Amino acid sequence: MADTIKEYTNGEITVVWTPGQCIHSKLCWTGLGEVFDPRKRPWVNAQAADTAAIMAQIDKCPSGALSYYHNRTAEEAAPPEILVNTVVEVSGNGPLLVFGNITVKHKDGTEERKNKVTALCRCGASANKPYCDGAHVKIGFKDE
């Protein structure tokens, strides 16, 4: 499941879900339940809301498990967004949230580019280090 990627489109954008990154924060379905409903299959209905609302909700995803891209031809594509500042936010009793474009260099030397929001483990219990997998909830991690 770690390498699984699922895509759902409404014609304007394609919603990308990477289940192996998901920390089950519930922000997606509590914020836009008509699009994100874990009780249904498929659980993403990209036709159920306007594109702007879907993008705004996906931008709140703390793990980056949800992302999107615009369905454009190469000629129509806008230049990539350049984030000048990267911000690190300590979430209460949870992960470090990194907002911006970063490169994660793994101990084996491989590099991985992350965009928008990346949740990094702070409790030490994640099975998906350096990323948060929600284990902080299971172990009862609390800020000191």
Secondary structure, 3 states (H helix, E strand, C coil): CCCCCEEEECCCEEEEECHHHCCCCCHHHHHCCCCECCCCCCCECCCCCCHHHHHHHHCCCCCCCEEEEECCCCCCCCCCCCCCCCEEEECCCCCEEEECCEEEECCCCCEEEECCEEEECCCCCCCCCCECCCHHHHHCCCCC
